[in-house]
Amino acid sequence: MEVVIYTDGGSRGNPGEAGIGIVIQDIDGNMLKEISQYIGNQTNNVAEYKALSRGLEAALDMGATGVKCYLDSELVTKQIKGEYKVKNEGMITMYNMVMPLVKKFASFHIEHVRREHNKKADALANKAMDEK
């Protein structure tokens, strides 16, 4: 089974109160799962990584063997693709948390999308920060 995952992480302040939002759909666009979670005091980039990690974990729990991930963090997308080096020590930890999950899928695709194409995940991340 292949799924499509939209993720977003955000913080109010950098670092600040942070939340993640995840939308998982089947390949026809049918909603399978939504996650909105407060993650404490984090930087925006850590929140983006945590959202991706949580989305991948949820997809694995659902039995997905392939994923297409869409996120509006160009930094995280390019680091996962290997286009940017991961230099920051905090980001190395996050990167090392995500990559073993990536390798568990038979097929994996990640793509940067503009914020307006990630509205639902963004709304879920903001909901988590609002409801903290």
N, CA, C and O atoms as a printed pandas DataFrame, in Angstrom:
     atom_number atom_name residue_name chain_id  residue_number  x_coord  y_coord  z_coord
0              1         N          MET        A               1    0.843   -1.184    0.000
1              2        CA          MET        A               1    0.000    0.000    0.000
2              3         C          MET        A               1    0.890    1.251    0.000
3              4         O          MET        A               1    1.863    1.355    0.747
4              5         N          GLU        A               2    0.517    2.174   -0.856
5              6        CA          GLU        A               2    1.241    3.446   -0.891
6              7         C          GLU        A               2    0.347    4.543   -0.323
7              8         O          GLU        A               2   -0.855    4.577   -0.585
8              9         N          VAL        A               3    0.951    5.440    0.462
9             10        CA          VAL        A               3    0.208    6.558    1.029
10            11         C          VAL        A               3    0.906    7.873    0.687
11            12         O          VAL        A               3    2.086    7.912    0.340
12            13         N          VAL        A               4    0.132    8.937    0.799
13            14        CA          VAL        A               4    0.628   10.295    0.600
14            15         C          VAL        A               4    0.567   10.989    1.951
15            16         O          VAL        A               4   -0.461   10.972    2.628
16            17         N          ILE        A               5    1.691   11.605    2.336
17            18        CA          ILE        A               5    1.778   12.262    3.638
18            19         C          ILE        A               5    2.104   13.742    3.440
19            20         O          ILE        A               5    3.056   14.095    2.744
20            21         N          TYR        A               6    1.305   14.589    4.058
21            22        CA          TYR        A               6    1.604   16.015    4.135
22            23         C          TYR        A               6    1.965   16.314    5.580
23            24         O          TYR        A               6    1.213   15.963    6.489
24            25         N          THR        A               7    3.104   16.957    5.803
25            26        CA          THR        A               7    3.501   17.280    7.174
26            27         C          THR        A               7    3.871   18.747    7.291
27            28         O          THR        A               7    4.313   19.381    6.333
28            29         N          ASP        A               8    3.677   19.264    8.494
29            30        CA          ASP        A               8    4.118   20.621    8.795
30            31         C          ASP        A               8    4.446   20.706   10.278
31            32         O          ASP        A               8    3.764   20.116   11.116
32            33         N          GLY        A               9    5.480   21.434   10.580
33            34        CA          GLY        A               9    5.844   21.716   11.956
34            35         C          GLY        A               9    6.056   23.208   12.076
35            36         O          GLY        A               9    6.535   23.854   11.144
36            37         N          GLY        A              10    5.704   23.747   13.207
37            38        CA          GLY        A              10    5.883   25.178   13.398
38            39         C          GLY        A              10    6.139   25.504   14.846
39            40         O          GLY        A              10    5.849   24.715   15.746
40            41         N          SER        A              11    6.695   26.695   15.056
41            42        CA          SER        A              11    6.893   27.174   16.422
42            43         C          SER        A              11    6.557   28.652   16.470
43            44         O          SER        A              11    6.763   29.389   15.506
44            45         N          ARG        A              12    6.042   29.058   17.594
45            46        CA          ARG        A              12    5.740   30.475   17.820
46            47         C          ARG        A              12    6.894   31.040   18.627
47            48         O          ARG        A              12    6.966   30.893   19.847
48            49         N          GLY        A              13    7.788   31.688   17.907
49            50        CA          GLY        A              13    9.089   32.031   18.459
50            51         C          GLY        A              13   10.038   30.970   17.934
51            52         O          GLY        A              13    9.592   29.897   17.529
52            53         N          ASN        A              14   11.295   31.232   17.931
53            54        CA          ASN        A              14   12.218   30.242   17.363
54            55         C          ASN        A              14   13.479   30.169   18.207
55            56         O          ASN        A              14   14.441   30.868   17.889
56            57         N          PRO        A              15   13.536   29.356   19.275
57            58        CA          PRO        A              15   12.527   28.353   19.631
58            59         C          PRO        A              15   11.316   28.967   20.338
59            60         O          PRO        A              15   11.339   30.107   20.802
60            61         N          GLY        A              16   10.273   28.162   20.394
61            62        CA          GLY        A              16    9.044   28.580   21.055
62            63         C          GLY        A              16    8.063   27.424   21.124
63            64         O          GLY        A              16    8.401   26.280   20.821
64            65         N          GLU        A              17    6.841   27.745   21.530
65            66        CA          GLU        A              17    5.784   26.733   21.612
66            67         C          GLU        A              17    5.598   26.130   20.231
67            68         O          GLU        A              17    5.390   26.856   19.258
68            69         N          ALA        A              18    5.671   24.798   20.136
69            70        CA          ALA        A              18    5.696   24.159   18.821
70            71         C          ALA        A              18    4.636   23.063   18.688
71            72         O          ALA        A              18    4.215   22.441   19.663
72            73         N          GLY        A              19    4.231   22.861   17.442
73            74        CA          GLY        A              19    3.256   21.823   17.147
74            75         C          GLY        A              19    3.526   21.212   15.785
75            76         O          GLY        A              19    4.205   21.797   14.941
76            77         N          ILE        A              20    2.975   20.017   15.592
77            78        CA          ILE        A              20    3.104   19.338   14.305
78            79         C          ILE        A              20    1.727   18.985   13.767
79            80         O          ILE        A              20    0.783   18.754   14.522
80            81         N          GLY        A              21    1.636   18.950   12.451
81            82        CA          GLY        A              21    0.409   18.556   11.777
82            83         C          GLY        A              21    0.735   17.570   10.673
83            84         O          GLY        A              21    1.681   17.765    9.910
84            85         N          ILE        A              22   -0.059   16.505   10.594
85            86        CA          ILE        A              22    0.187   15.445    9.616
86            87         C          ILE        A              22   -1.143   15.020    9.003
87            88         O          ILE        A              22   -2.135   14.819    9.704
88            89         N          VAL        A              23   -1.141   14.890    7.691
89            90        CA          VAL        A              23   -2.293   14.384    6.949
90            91         C          VAL        A              23   -1.806   13.183    6.146
91            92         O          VAL        A              23   -0.840   13.283    5.390
92            93         N          ILE        A              24   -2.480   12.046    6.313
93            94        CA          ILE        A              24   -2.134   10.844    5.547
94            95         C          ILE        A              24   -3.347   10.459    4.710
95            96         O          ILE        A              24   -4.459   10.300    5.215
96            97         N          GLN        A              25   -3.090   10.313    3.397
97            98        CA          GLN        A              25   -4.149    9.969    2.451
98            99         C          GLN        A              25   -3.737    8.746    1.645
99           100         O          GLN        A              25   -2.557    8.412    1.545
100          101         N          ASP        A              26   -4.744    8.085    1.074
101          102        CA          ASP        A              26   -4.401    7.045    0.109
102          103         C          ASP        A              26   -4.058    7.718   -1.214
103          104         O          ASP        A              26   -4.166    8.939   -1.333
104          105         N          ILE        A              27   -3.646    6.939   -2.207
105          106        CA          ILE        A              27   -3.188    7.563   -3.452
106          107         C          ILE        A              27   -4.324    8.225   -4.234
107          108         O          ILE        A              27   -4.068    8.991   -5.163
108          109         N          ASP        A              28   -5.573    7.937   -3.866
109          110        CA          ASP        A              28   -6.713    8.586   -4.506
110          111         C          ASP        A              28   -7.132    9.860   -3.783
111          112         O          ASP        A              28   -8.089   10.519   -4.187
112          113         N          GLY        A              29   -6.413   10.210   -2.705
113          114        CA          GLY        A              29   -6.730   11.435   -1.973
114          115         C          GLY        A              29   -7.722   11.262   -0.841
115          116         O          GLY        A              29   -8.144   12.248   -0.237
116          117         N          ASN        A              30   -8.103   10.032   -0.543
117          118        CA          ASN        A              30   -9.023    9.780    0.566
118          119         C          ASN        A              30   -8.274    9.885    1.893
119          120         O          ASN        A              30   -7.177    9.348    2.042
120          121         N          MET        A              31   -8.873   10.576    2.843
121          122        CA          MET        A              31   -8.264   10.788    4.150
122          123         C          MET        A              31   -8.177    9.474    4.921
123          124         O          MET        A              31   -9.168    8.758    5.066
124          125         N          LEU        A              32   -6.976    9.167    5.413
125          126        CA          LEU        A              32   -6.774    7.983    6.237
126          127         C          LEU        A              32   -6.528    8.340    7.695
127          128         O          LEU        A              32   -6.991    7.647    8.601
128          129         N          LYS        A              33   -5.787    9.438    7.915
129          130        CA          LYS        A              33   -5.432    9.807    9.293
130          131         C          LYS        A              33   -5.015   11.274    9.344
131          132         O          LYS        A              33   -4.412   11.799    8.407
132          133         N          GLU        A              34   -5.349   11.921   10.454
133          134        CA          GLU        A              34   -4.882   13.273   10.751
134          135         C          GLU        A              34   -4.257   13.270   12.131
135          136         O          GLU        A              34   -4.773   12.638   13.052
136          137         N          ILE        A              35   -3.142   13.978   12.275
137          138        CA          ILE        A              35   -2.475   14.086   13.570
138          139         C          ILE        A              35   -2.184   15.559   13.840
139          140         O          ILE        A              35   -1.656   16.272   12.986
140          141         N          SER        A              36   -2.535   15.993   15.029
141          142        CA          SER        A              36   -2.233   17.341   15.507
142          143         C          SER        A              36   -1.653   17.157   16.901
143          144         O          SER        A              36   -2.340   16.674   17.801
144          145         N          GLN        A              37   -0.378   17.544   17.086
145          146        CA          GLN        A              37    0.280   17.247   18.362
146          147         C          GLN        A              37    1.168   18.406   18.801
147          148         O          GLN        A              37    1.958   18.933   18.018
148          149         N          TYR        A              38    1.026   18.793   20.061
149          150        CA          TYR        A              38    1.893   19.788   20.672
150          151         C          TYR        A              38    3.199   19.095   21.062
151          152         O          TYR        A              38    3.172   18.004   21.630
152          153         N          ILE        A              39    4.341   19.717   20.762
153          154        CA          ILE        A              39    5.629   19.058   21.036
154          155         C          ILE        A              39    6.534   19.880   21.956
155          156         O          ILE        A              39    7.737   19.623   22.024
156          157         N          GLY        A              40    5.978   20.851   22.655
157          158        CA          GLY        A              40    6.772   21.608   23.619
158          159         C          GLY        A              40    7.535   22.760   22.991
159          160         O          GLY        A              40    7.150   23.287   21.948
160          161         N          ASN        A              41    8.619   23.140   23.644
161          162        CA          ASN        A              41    9.440   24.274   23.217
162          163         C          ASN        A              41   10.505   23.766   22.241
163          164         O          ASN        A              41   11.443   23.079   22.646
164          165         N          GLN        A              42   10.361   24.101   20.967
165          166        CA          GLN        A              42   11.256   23.598   19.919
166          167         C          GLN        A              42   11.510   24.695   18.890
167          168         O          GLN        A              42   10.790   25.691   18.834
168          169         N          THR        A              43   12.543   24.495   18.079
169          170        CA          THR        A              43   12.749   25.378   16.931
170          171         C          THR        A              43   11.816   24.929   15.808
171          172         O          THR        A              43   11.292   23.815   15.824
172          173         N          ASN        A              44   11.624   25.808   14.846
173          174        CA          ASN        A              44   10.800   25.490   13.696
174          175         C          ASN        A              44   11.358   24.272   12.934
175          176         O          ASN        A              44   10.595   23.390   12.540
176          177         N          ASN        A              45   12.673   24.223   12.730
177          178        CA          ASN        A              45   13.259   23.116   11.978
178          179         C          ASN        A              45   13.108   21.783   12.705
179          180         O          ASN        A              45   12.854   20.758   12.071
180          181         N          VAL        A              46   13.261   21.786   14.026
181          182        CA          VAL        A              46   13.044   20.553   14.796
182          183         C          VAL        A              46   11.590   20.113   14.646
183          184         O          VAL        A              46   11.314   18.924   14.481
184          185         N          ALA        A              47   10.665   21.064   14.702
185          186        CA          ALA        A              47    9.246   20.736   14.538
186          187         C          ALA        A              47    8.977   20.122   13.165
187          188         O          ALA        A              47    8.199   19.175   13.050
188          189         N          GLU        A              48    9.612   20.655   12.133
189          190        CA          GLU        A              48    9.439   20.106   10.779
190          191         C          GLU        A              48    9.935   18.652   10.725
191          192         O          GLU        A              48    9.266   17.788   10.157
192          193         N          TYR        A              49   11.085   18.392   11.304
193          194        CA          TYR        A              49   11.616   17.028   11.337
194          195         C          TYR        A              49   10.723   16.106   12.152
195          196         O          TYR        A              49   10.471   14.971   11.748
196          197         N          LYS        A              50   10.242   16.582   13.298
197          198        CA          LYS        A              50    9.391   15.734   14.152
198          199         C          LYS        A              50    8.089   15.398   13.447
199          200         O          LYS        A              50    7.567   14.293   13.595
200          201         N          ALA        A              51    7.558   16.352   12.677
201          202        CA          ALA        A              51    6.328   16.086   11.922
202          203         C          ALA        A              51    6.571   14.994   10.880
203          204         O          ALA        A              51    5.763   14.077   10.734
204          205         N          LEU        A              52    7.682   15.097   10.160
205          206        CA          LEU        A              52    8.006   14.082    9.158
206          207         C          LEU        A              52    8.199   12.720    9.821
207          208         O          LEU        A              52    7.676   11.718    9.334
208          209         N          SER        A              53    8.933   12.674   10.910
209          210        CA          SER        A              53    9.185   11.431   11.629
210          211         C          SER        A              53    7.879   10.790   12.087
211          212         O          SER        A              53    7.666    9.594   11.889
212          213         N          ARG        A              54    7.017   11.581   12.693
213          214        CA          ARG        A              54    5.735   11.063   13.206
214          215         C          ARG        A              54    4.853   10.574   12.061
215          216         O          ARG        A              54    4.159    9.566   12.194
216          217         N          GLY        A              55    4.882   11.288   10.941
217          218        CA          GLY        A              55    4.109   10.859    9.775
218          219         C          GLY        A              55    4.599    9.533    9.220
219          220         O          GLY        A              55    3.797    8.671    8.857
220          221         N          LEU        A              56    5.907    9.369    9.153
221          222        CA          LEU        A              56    6.472    8.111    8.663
222          223         C          LEU        A              56    6.152    6.959    9.604
223          224         O          LEU        A              56    5.830    5.857    9.161
224          225         N          GLU        A              57    6.244    7.221   10.918
225          226        CA          GLU        A              57    5.901    6.189   11.903
226          227         C          GLU        A              57    4.446    5.765   11.761
227          228         O          GLU        A              57    4.132    4.576   11.808
228          229         N          ALA        A              58    3.558    6.743   11.588
229          230        CA          ALA        A              58    2.130    6.440   11.446
230          231         C          ALA        A              58    1.880    5.623   10.177
231          232         O          ALA        A              58    1.079    4.689   10.185
232          233         N          ALA        A              59    2.565    5.977    9.089
233          234        CA          ALA        A              59    2.406    5.226    7.834
234          235         C          ALA        A              59    2.869    3.777    8.006
235          236         O          ALA        A              59    2.219    2.851    7.520
236          237         N          LEU        A              60    3.985    3.589    8.693
237          238        CA          LEU        A              60    4.462    2.230    8.963
238          239         C          LEU        A              60    3.450    1.455    9.800
239          240         O          LEU        A              60    3.182    0.284    9.531
240          241         N          ASP        A              61    2.887    2.111   10.818
241          242        CA          ASP        A              61    1.889    1.467   11.673
242          243         C          ASP        A              61    0.647    1.051   10.876
243          244         O          ASP        A              61   -0.032    0.086   11.228
244          245         N          MET        A              62    0.362    1.791    9.800
245          246        CA          MET        A              62   -0.804    1.498    8.953
246          247         C          MET        A              62   -0.486    0.405    7.930
247          248         O          MET        A              62   -1.375   -0.048    7.208
248          249         N          GLY        A              63    0.765   -0.014    7.869
249          250        CA          GLY        A              63    1.152   -1.055    6.926
250          251         C          GLY        A              63    1.587   -0.541    5.566
251          252         O          GLY        A              63    1.683   -1.318    4.616
252          253         N          ALA        A              64    1.851    0.748    5.454
253          254        CA          ALA        A              64    2.284    1.310    4.169
254          255         C          ALA        A              64    3.664    0.782    3.801
255          256         O          ALA        A              64    4.539    0.635    4.655
256          257         N          THR        A              65    3.840    0.502    2.527
257          258        CA          THR        A              65    5.142    0.059    2.026
258          259         C          THR        A              65    5.793    1.125    1.153
259          260         O          THR        A              65    6.985    1.057    0.854
260          261         N          GLY        A              66    4.998    2.108    0.753
261          262        CA          GLY        A              66    5.507    3.210   -0.049
262          263         C          GLY        A              66    4.898    4.515    0.422
263          264         O          GLY        A              66    3.735    4.558    0.825
264          265         N          VAL        A              67    5.694    5.591    0.370
265          266        CA          VAL        A              67    5.196    6.900    0.790
266          267         C          VAL        A              67    5.654    7.986   -0.177
267          268         O          VAL        A              67    6.744    7.932   -0.746
268          269         N          LYS        A              68    4.788    8.958   -0.335
269          270        CA          LYS        A              68    5.130   10.206   -1.011
270          271         C          LYS        A              68    4.895   11.298    0.016
271          272         O          LYS        A              68    3.767   11.500    0.465
272          273         N          CYS        A              69    5.957   12.003    0.391
273          274        CA          CYS        A              69    5.885   13.018    1.441
274          275         C          CYS        A              69    5.959   14.409    0.828
275          276         O          CYS        A              69    6.784   14.674   -0.047
276          277         N          TYR        A              70    5.094   15.283    1.294
277          278        CA          TYR        A              70    5.076   16.669    0.846
278          279         C          TYR        A              70    5.168   17.565    2.075
279          280         O          TYR        A              70    4.358   17.456    2.995
280          281         N          LEU        A              71    6.160   18.451    2.084
281          282        CA          LEU        A              71    6.305   19.381    3.195
282          283         C          LEU        A              71    6.778   20.723    2.680
283          284         O          LEU        A              71    7.404   20.824    1.625
284          285         N          ASP        A              72    6.464   21.759    3.456
285          286        CA          ASP        A              72    6.830   23.104    3.010
286          287         C          ASP        A              72    8.158   23.583    3.590
287          288         O          ASP        A              72    8.473   24.770    3.518
288          289         N          SER        A              73    8.937   22.667    4.165
289          290        CA          SER        A              73   10.280   23.004    4.624
290          291         C          SER        A              73   11.289   22.596    3.551
291          292         O          SER        A              73   11.596   21.416    3.381
292          293         N          GLU        A              74   11.790   23.589    2.838
293          294        CA          GLU        A              74   12.789   23.312    1.815
294          295         C          GLU        A              74   14.058   22.745    2.439
295          296         O          GLU        A              74   14.687   21.856    1.864
296          297         N          LEU        A              75   14.441   23.254    3.615
297          298        CA          LEU        A              75   15.639   22.783    4.295
298          299         C          LEU        A              75   15.560   21.280    4.579
299          300         O          LEU        A              75   16.460   20.529    4.204
300          301         N          VAL        A              76   14.495   20.845    5.234
301          302        CA          VAL        A              76   14.349   19.432    5.592
302          303         C          VAL        A              76   14.289   18.573    4.326
303          304         O          VAL        A              76   14.939   17.530    4.256
304          305         N          THR        A              77   13.529   18.998    3.345
305          306        CA          THR        A              77   13.420   18.240    2.099
306          307         C          THR        A              77   14.787   18.033    1.460
307          308         O          THR        A              77   15.135   16.916    1.077
308          309         N          LYS        A              78   15.559   19.102    1.347
309          310        CA          LYS        A              78   16.868   19.000    0.690
310          311         C          LYS        A              78   17.883   18.230    1.534
311          312         O          LYS        A              78   18.767   17.572    0.986
312          313         N          GLN        A              79   17.766   18.304    2.855
313          314        CA          GLN        A              79   18.650   17.499    3.699
314          315         C          GLN        A              79   18.337   16.012    3.545
315          316         O          GLN        A              79   19.255   15.200    3.434
316          317         N          ILE        A              80   17.070   15.648    3.537
317          318        CA          ILE        A              80   16.685   14.240    3.395
318          319         C          ILE        A              80   17.104   13.711    2.021
319          320         O          ILE        A              80   17.529   12.562    1.904
320          321         N          LYS        A              81   16.985   14.538    0.989
321          322        CA          LYS        A              81   17.386   14.126   -0.363
322          323         C          LYS        A              81   18.900   14.082   -0.538
323          324         O          LYS        A              81   19.394   13.537   -1.525
324          325         N          GLY        A              82   19.639   14.651    0.412
325          326        CA          GLY        A              82   21.090   14.684    0.301
326          327         C          GLY        A              82   21.613   15.864   -0.507
327          328         O          GLY        A              82   22.794   15.907   -0.853
328          329         N          GLU        A              83   20.737   16.823   -0.810
329          330        CA          GLU        A              83   21.150   17.998   -1.584
330          331         C          GLU        A              83   21.833   19.044   -0.702
331          332         O          GLU        A              83   22.659   19.823   -1.177
332          333         N          TYR        A              84   21.477   19.053    0.589
333          334        CA          TYR        A              84   22.131   19.927    1.565
334          335         C          TYR        A              84   22.805   19.052    2.601
335          336         O          TYR        A              84   22.255   18.025    2.999
336          337         N          LYS        A              85   23.997   19.446    3.046
337          338        CA          LYS        A              85   24.649   18.755    4.153
338          339         C          LYS        A              85   23.944   19.137    5.452
339          340         O          LYS        A              85   23.433   20.248    5.596
340          341         N          VAL        A              86   23.928   18.210    6.380
341          342        CA          VAL        A              86   23.361   18.468    7.705
342          343         C          VAL        A              86   24.529   18.828    8.611
343          344         O          VAL        A              86   25.312   17.961    9.001
344          345         N          LYS        A              87   24.645   20.111    8.945
345          346        CA          LYS        A              87   25.806   20.591    9.704
346          347         C          LYS        A              87   25.484   20.866   11.170
347          348         O          LYS        A              87   26.310   20.614   12.047
348          349         N          ASN        A              88   24.298   21.377   11.433
349          350        CA          ASN        A              88   23.908   21.743   12.793
350          351         C          ASN        A              88   23.724   20.481   13.638
351          352         O          ASN        A              88   23.051   19.537   13.225
352          353         N          GLU        A              89   24.334   20.478   14.830
353          354        CA          GLU        A              89   24.298   19.282   15.678
354          355         C          GLU        A              89   22.876   18.844   16.009
355          356         O          GLU        A              89   22.573   17.651   16.002
356          357         N          GLY        A              90   22.007   19.804   16.297
357          358        CA          GLY        A              90   20.614   19.470   16.585
358          359         C          GLY        A              90   19.906   18.866   15.390
359          360         O          GLY        A              90   19.065   17.980   15.542
360          361         N          MET        A              91   20.242   19.342   14.203
361          362        CA          MET        A              91   19.632   18.804   12.985
362          363         C          MET        A              91   20.184   17.425   12.643
363          364         O          MET        A              91   19.472   16.599   12.072
364          365         N          ILE        A              92   21.438   17.170   12.984
365          366        CA          ILE        A              92   22.018   15.837   12.751
366          367         C          ILE        A              92   21.221   14.788   13.527
367          368         O          ILE        A              92   20.933   13.708   13.012
368          369         N          THR        A              93   20.871   15.115   14.761
369          370        CA          THR        A              93   20.068   14.204   15.588
370          371         C          THR        A              93   18.716   13.930   14.928
371          372         O          THR        A              93   18.264   12.786   14.871
372          373         N          MET        A              94   18.079   14.987   14.434
373          374        CA          MET        A              94   16.767   14.842   13.793
374          375         C          MET        A              94   16.893   14.025   12.499
375          376         O          MET        A              94   16.083   13.137   12.234
376          377         N          TYR        A              95   17.901   14.334   11.717
377          378        CA          TYR        A              95   18.156   13.616   10.464
378          379         C          TYR        A              95   18.366   12.122   10.750
379          380         O          TYR        A              95   17.824   11.263   10.054
380          381         N          ASN        A              96   19.154   11.836   11.776
381          382        CA          ASN        A              96   19.431   10.444   12.140
382          383         C          ASN        A              96   18.212    9.728   12.713
383          384         O          ASN        A              96   18.192    8.499   12.776
384          385         N          MET        A              97   17.198   10.479   13.131
385          386        CA          MET        A              97   15.946    9.894   13.598
386          387         C          MET        A              97   15.067    9.516   12.393
387          388         O          MET        A              97   14.359    8.510   12.428
388          389         N          VAL        A              98   15.118   10.326   11.336
389          390        CA          VAL        A              98   14.239   10.126   10.185
390          391         C          VAL        A              98   14.776    9.079    9.200
391          392         O          VAL        A              98   14.009    8.268    8.683
392          393         N          MET        A              99   16.072    9.095    8.944
393          394        CA          MET        A              99   16.615    8.234    7.882
394          395         C          MET        A              99   16.364    6.733    8.083
395          396         O          MET        A              99   16.072    6.044    7.105
396          397         N          PRO        A             100   16.466    6.192    9.315
397          398        CA          PRO        A             100   16.137    4.766    9.470
398          399         C          PRO        A             100   14.668    4.468    9.129
399          400         O          PRO        A             100   14.351    3.377    8.656
400          401         N          LEU        A             101   13.781    5.432    9.366
401          402        CA          LEU        A             101   12.370    5.247    9.012
402          403         C          LEU        A             101   12.210    5.225    7.493
403          404         O          LEU        A             101   11.475    4.399    6.950
404          405         N          VAL        A             102   12.899    6.136    6.815
405          406        CA          VAL        A             102   12.850    6.204    5.353
406          407         C          VAL        A             102   13.231    4.860    4.747
407          408         O          VAL        A             102   12.605    4.401    3.792
408          409         N          LYS        A             103   14.250    4.238    5.303
409          410        CA          LYS        A             103   14.777    2.984    4.750
410          411         C          LYS        A             103   13.832    1.797    4.940
411          412         O          LYS        A             103   14.034    0.745    4.335
412          413         N          LYS        A             104   12.808    1.958    5.771
413          414        CA          LYS        A             104   11.857    0.869    5.993
414          415         C          LYS        A             104   10.815    0.758    4.877
415          416         O          LYS        A             104   10.070   -0.221    4.820
416          417         N          PHE        A             105   10.760    1.748    3.997
417          418        CA          PHE        A             105    9.778    1.735    2.917
418          419         C          PHE        A             105   10.398    1.197    1.632
419          420         O          PHE        A             105   11.553    1.490    1.324
420          421         N          ALA        A             106    9.634    0.415    0.890
421          422        CA          ALA        A             106   10.094   -0.091   -0.407
422          423         C          ALA        A             106   10.248    1.067   -1.393
423          424         O          ALA        A             106   11.150    1.058   -2.231
424          425         N          SER        A             107    9.368    2.060   -1.291
425          426        CA          SER        A             107    9.503    3.260   -2.123
426          427         C          SER        A             107    9.284    4.495   -1.255
427          428         O          SER        A             107    8.397    4.534   -0.403
428          429         N          PHE        A             108   10.121    5.499   -1.501
429          430        CA          PHE        A             108   10.070    6.742   -0.722
430          431         C          PHE        A             108   10.322    7.916   -1.655
431          432         O          PHE        A             108   11.275    7.914   -2.434
432          433         N          HIS        A             109    9.461    8.911   -1.566
433          434        CA          HIS        A             109    9.615   10.141   -2.346
434          435         C          HIS        A             109    9.325   11.305   -1.416
435          436         O          HIS        A             109    8.368   11.263   -0.643
436          437         N          ILE        A             110   10.145   12.343   -1.487
437          438        CA          ILE        A             110    9.910   13.542   -0.689
438          439         C          ILE        A             110   10.015   14.752   -1.596
439          440         O          ILE        A             110   10.890   14.833   -2.458
440          441         N          GLU        A             111    9.109   15.685   -1.386
441          442        CA          GLU        A             111    9.062   16.858   -2.250
442          443         C          GLU        A             111    8.674   18.094   -1.451
443          444         O          GLU        A             111    7.807   18.049   -0.580
444          445         N          HIS        A             112    9.338   19.193   -1.770
445          446        CA          HIS        A             112    8.998   20.480   -1.175
446          447         C          HIS        A             112    7.798   21.056   -1.917
447          448         O          HIS        A             112    7.758   21.054   -3.148
448          449         N          VAL        A             113    6.822   21.549   -1.160
449          450        CA          VAL        A             113    5.671   22.236   -1.754
450          451         C          VAL        A             113    5.527   23.603   -1.089
451          452         O          VAL        A             113    5.943   23.803    0.052
452          453         N          ARG        A             114    4.940   24.521   -1.815
453          454        CA          ARG        A             114    4.697   25.839   -1.238
454          455         C          ARG        A             114    3.631   25.732   -0.147
455          456         O          ARG        A             114    2.777   24.846   -0.169
456          457         N          ARG        A             115    3.708   26.646    0.792
457          458        CA          ARG        A             115    2.814   26.615    1.953
458          459         C          ARG        A             115    1.335   26.501    1.565
459          460         O          ARG        A             115    0.566   25.815    2.238
460          461         N          GLU        A             116    0.942   27.170    0.486
461          462        CA          GLU        A             116   -0.479   27.133    0.098
462          463         C          GLU        A             116   -0.926   25.741   -0.363
463          464         O          GLU        A             116   -2.126   25.483   -0.455
464          465         N          HIS        A             117    0.012   24.850   -0.652
465          466        CA          HIS        A             117   -0.326   23.474   -1.022
466          467         C          HIS        A             117   -0.226   22.524    0.170
467          468         O          HIS        A             117   -0.290   21.305    0.014
468          469         N          ASN        A             118   -0.068   23.102    1.361
469          470        CA          ASN        A             118    0.086   22.302    2.570
470          471         C          ASN        A             118   -0.814   22.842    3.682
471          472         O          ASN        A             118   -0.469   22.775    4.862
472          473         N          LYS        A             119   -1.965   23.374    3.291
473          474        CA          LYS        A             119   -2.832   24.106    4.233
474          475         C          LYS        A             119   -3.376   23.233    5.361
475          476         O          LYS        A             119   -3.441   23.681    6.506
476          477         N          LYS        A             120   -3.765   22.005    5.060
477          478        CA          LYS        A             120   -4.383   21.159    6.089
478          479         C          LYS        A             120   -3.365   20.787    7.176
479          480         O          LYS        A             120   -3.677   20.858    8.365
480          481         N          ALA        A             121   -2.155   20.393    6.776
481          482        CA          ALA        A             121   -1.124   20.055    7.767
482          483         C          ALA        A             121   -0.747   21.295    8.572
483          484         O          ALA        A             121   -0.527   21.211    9.780
484          485         N          ASP        A             122   -0.671   22.445    7.906
485          486        CA          ASP        A             122   -0.379   23.707    8.588
486          487         C          ASP        A             122   -1.456   24.022    9.625
487          488         O          ASP        A             122   -1.145   24.428   10.745
488          489         N          ALA        A             123   -2.712   23.837    9.251
489          490        CA          ALA        A             123   -3.825   24.097   10.176
490          491         C          ALA        A             123   -3.751   23.158   11.389
491          492         O          ALA        A             123   -4.035   23.575   12.511
492          493         N          LEU        A             124   -3.375   21.905   11.169
493          494        CA          LEU        A             124   -3.263   20.953   12.275
494          495         C          LEU        A             124   -2.108   21.313   13.210
495          496         O          LEU        A             124   -2.223   21.157   14.426
496          497         N          ALA        A             125   -0.993   21.793   12.647
497          498        CA          ALA        A             125    0.135   22.228   13.481
498          499         C          ALA        A             125   -0.269   23.438   14.319
499          500         O          ALA        A             125    0.052   23.509   15.505
500          501         N          ASN        A             126   -0.969   24.385   13.707
501          502        CA          ASN        A             126   -1.432   25.564   14.442
502          503         C          ASN        A             126   -2.463   25.204   15.500
503          504         O          ASN        A             126   -2.474   25.798   16.578
504          505         N          LYS        A             127   -3.325   24.243   15.211
505          506        CA          LYS        A             127   -4.314   23.776   16.191
506          507         C          LYS        A             127   -3.600   23.222   17.423
507          508         O          LYS        A             127   -4.008   23.485   18.554
508          509         N          ALA        A             128   -2.532   22.454   17.197
509          510        CA          ALA        A             128   -1.771   21.877   18.316
510          511         C          ALA        A             128   -1.166   22.982   19.174
511          512         O          ALA        A             128   -1.183   22.887   20.401
512          513         N          MET        A             129   -0.636   24.019   18.554
513          514        CA          MET        A             129   -0.051   25.130   19.310
514          515         C          MET        A             129   -1.144   25.903   20.058
515          516         O          MET        A             129   -0.933   26.338   21.190
516          517         N          ASP        A             130   -2.311   26.072   19.425
517          518        CA          ASP        A             130   -3.422   26.799   20.041
518          519         C          ASP        A             130   -3.971   26.064   21.260
519          520         O          ASP        A             130   -4.350   26.686   22.253
520          521         N          GLU        A             131   -4.010   24.736   21.175
521          522        CA          GLU        A             131   -4.658   23.932   22.230
522          523         C          GLU        A             131   -3.702   23.474   23.318
523          524         O          GLU        A             131   -4.110   22.804   24.267
524          525         N          LYS        A             132   -2.430   23.833   23.184
525          526        CA          LYS        A             132   -1.420   23.399   24.147
526          527         C          LYS        A             132   -1.974   23.477   25.525
527          528         O          LYS        A             132   -1.280   23.153   26.488
